[in-house]
Amino acid sequence: MLYAKVNDNGVVIDVATSQSDDYSLLVAPNDPNVAEILATKFKAESTQTQEILTDSDSEMMRILEDLVDLLTKKRLIQFTELPPAAQKKLLSRKWVRGVHNKHEEGLIMETDDILGIDNDTLI
């Protein structure tokens, strides 16, 4: 059920899924004006949702990278046990971050530091 908010002329200006003082008129979703309002709302919400997910994807990737690093440092898993595609992706991201950090700080980093793993982990 949809409830509409109307202006002084009785024209639907917004819709909601719950009834309130402002949203008191019961309307059908197939009404052209209501359908247009719904389409605009869905498009805006979808865009916002996609932006939020995109932003959180990079944060989640960093969390997963840190988790893999922690598990390998504690020797709960070996880096080489990960699927080759995952190893490649993790190493390439670490390399890019290492190069980026090196340019920001003006420091030369050891290869092992860039990868975040010691040589014993690879054996």
Phi, psi and omega in degrees: 000140179241142178240138186251149170257129182243153176274186183298336180270001180083011180272134179292124180246346178197159178226155178216163181270352178234149182278142176208184179299318180282327182249082187247343184270121177285128182229160178267139180294342180272359173297130185306317180294317179294317180299321178294318178297315179298317179299318178296317179296315181297320180296315180295315180294321179296318179296314179297316180298316180296320178296318179297315180296318179298315178297319183284338179301315181292324177294319179295322179298319179295321177298315179296320177299314180296323178296316178298317178301314181298314180296323179286322178295324178277000180059033174278332172223160172255139181306323182289349176282342178290152176302147182307321180296321179292318177301313181299314181296313181297315180295321180292322178293320178296320180297314180298316178297321179296317178295317180299314180295322180297317180291324179291318185268344183072026182249153172262124183257147175292150180301319181297325178292322179296318181285340179074017180224154176264164183298330180295330181293328183281343183281000000 
